[in-house]
Amino acid sequence: MNSNVKSFYRIYRPKSFDAVVGQEFITRTLSNQIASQKIGHAYLFCGTRGTGKTSVAKIFADAVNCENFKDGKVCGQCAWCQNPNKSMDIFEIDAASNNGVDAVRDLIESVKYPPVVGKYKVYIIDEVHMFSGAAFNALLKTLEEPPAHVIFVLATTEPHKLLPTVQSRCLRFNFQNVGLADLEKVIKGVFQNEKITADDAAVTLIAKEGQGSVRDALSFADTVAAYCGKDPITVAAINHVVGGLDAKVFQTLVAQIVANDAKGVRETVNQIFNSSTGTARIMAGTLTALKDAYVQQTNPRLANALRIFANLETTLKYANDPHGYFETAALVACGA
């Protein structure tokens, strides 16, 4: 597969339970259910974007149909595994673009018919919270009493929008944000495969950019790799891509706040806002520097500054003058 044609997150999408990152509890539970043939008729996968919901759903759909599933893996040899027409029994539905009652009625009509290739027909409904109220009501009866050959996997980033009656008919799994160490491991593996050179600090920065999402981290890695071309990936290169500032700038700001250096705070804030860095990255850099400093040295002023900037984060998203709000917060934090 050519990485020039497809993005990293598509090339390296996991194909087996053991390749899924950061969701060991879920993949182990599903594997055990399949092995013991205690498979539910409806599952609800909840979690933020890029945590593996759709990937696990696809792996699960493949695994329940394998004739010799063992040790968490499909056999690769049975009639199902060798069949090129698996899509006749695995249906992926995007509720964001097919959210009306007519789409659900078509689905309900489809479930009546037995699978063509495997043992089960699996319906993966992504962003299921986007279904209209009428669509949910139409789906309820089928969720209550589906045919024995049908399994539903509902995936959502916003489970609170689902009707309680829908949730109660599903086995729910909560996907967690993927940890930094796991994201770093994934990125290093991809770079090694793609023969891309990157220093450890750059890998860590890319992983942080993912904010718990494998897909976001790999998408960003893709962008940075394209920018760097054949050159090694460095922190400086990444900062250039995102319009970012070196962490030392934020560390300087924190030191000035602790030292009650109002003049220095103004100068550093001006430096920060004169760069091309977005306000979201400025807030992230500031909060990270404050947290790191507070861990190293418990200090009442740092605790106060953390509270001030944490409260500022939401305000800054909608502020007409983010520079002014940020500078005021910094000056208040330093006691000016």
Stockholm file with secondary structure:
# STOCKHOLM 1.0

chainA/1-336         MNSNVKSFYRIYRPKSFDAVVGQEFITRTLSNQIASQKIGHAYLFCGTRGTGKTSVAKIFADAVNCENFKDGKVCGQCAWCQNPNKSMDIFEIDAASNNGVDAVRDLIESVKYPPVVGKYKVYIIDEVHMFSGAAFNALLKTLEEPPAHVIFVLATTEPHKLLPTVQSRCLRFNFQNVGLADLEKVIKGVFQNEKITADDAAVTLIAKEGQGSVRDALSFADTVAAYCGKDPITVAAINHVVGGLDAKVFQTLVAQIVANDAKGVRETVNQIFNSSTGTARIMAGTLTALKDAYVQQTNPRLANALRIFANLETTLKYANDPHGYFETAALVACGA
#=GR chainA/1-336 SS CCTTTSCHHHHTCCCSGGGCCSCHHHHHHHHHHHHTTCCCSEEEEECSTTSSHHHHHHHHHHHHHCTTCBTTBCCSCSHHHHCTTGGGTEEEEETTTSCSHHHHHHHHHHHTSCCSSSSCEEEEEETGGGSCHHHHHHHHHHHHSCCTTEEEEEEESCGGGSCHHHHTTSEEEECCCCCHHHHHHHHHHHHHHTTCCBCHHHHHHHHHHHTTCHHHHHHHHHHHHHHHTTSCBCHHHHHHHHTCCCHHHHHHHHHHHHTTCHHHHHHHHHHHHHSSCCHHHHHHHHHHHHHHHHHHSCCHHHHHHHHHHHHHHHHHHHCSCHHHHHHHHHHHHTTC
#=GC SS_cons         CCTTTSCHHHHTCCCSGGGCCSCHHHHHHHHHHHHTTCCCSEEEEECSTTSSHHHHHHHHHHHHHCTTCBTTBCCSCSHHHHCTTGGGTEEEEETTTSCSHHHHHHHHHHHTSCCSSSSCEEEEEETGGGSCHHHHHHHHHHHHSCCTTEEEEEEESCGGGSCHHHHTTSEEEECCCCCHHHHHHHHHHHHHHTTCCBCHHHHHHHHHHHTTCHHHHHHHHHHHHHHHTTSCBCHHHHHHHHTCCCHHHHHHHHHHHHTTCHHHHHHHHHHHHHSSCCHHHHHHHHHHHHHHHHHHSCCHHHHHHHHHHHHHHHHHHHCSCHHHHHHHHHHHHTTC
//
